[in-house]
Amino acid sequence: MITALYLAHLNPVTKAHVEIILDLQKQADVVKVMPVVFKDADTEINSKSFPFNFQTRKKMLESIFGDSIQITEDYAFFAPFKKYMPPLLAPKSWELRKQVLRGVQGDYFSYTGDKAEGIMLRIYRLKPKVGQRRKISATAVKEKLYEAALGKETSWREDVPESIAEIIQNEWKTIEKFANSEDLTTRVAGMKFPKEGWSK
């Protein structure tokens, strides 16, 4: 039994993410997809960088893959987020590794398209396979969504599968909410965290 672990923002799920997951299904018996989640107790923290909540992203994935993949909240950070820093030295960062591997049986590997992230995954003994970065990035798609919410013509629909475009359209109030807002995130050790919940 081989499990592929895919830890990603998936905010939103794009055609590139779908390609990656389809590739992983060819390489593994089980594909465990973990959209990153930031929580303060039981409340998910969303921001301009992370507009769609876990349930919406899960719905996006299910619209393409049904129950052929596992979708879990095991890649979850709990406030205050600074306790996960510095990586490797903070006990909380090793607890996160245990969460990610929860329920995984047999051999496994993790996937990333980022070389720096691949180094971190290797240090945490998550056996990374580093793939090539895809042309479509979720960050670029988000920018197109925000521009569309502000009245500009954009091609965001070309970057996401049709079923996901429908889900995004149904969540358009979320896009409008963040389109004009400041991006309240902070970057630490190459990772983005919401400023809300960084420290208490």
Disulfide bonds with the S-S distance in Angstrom:
none
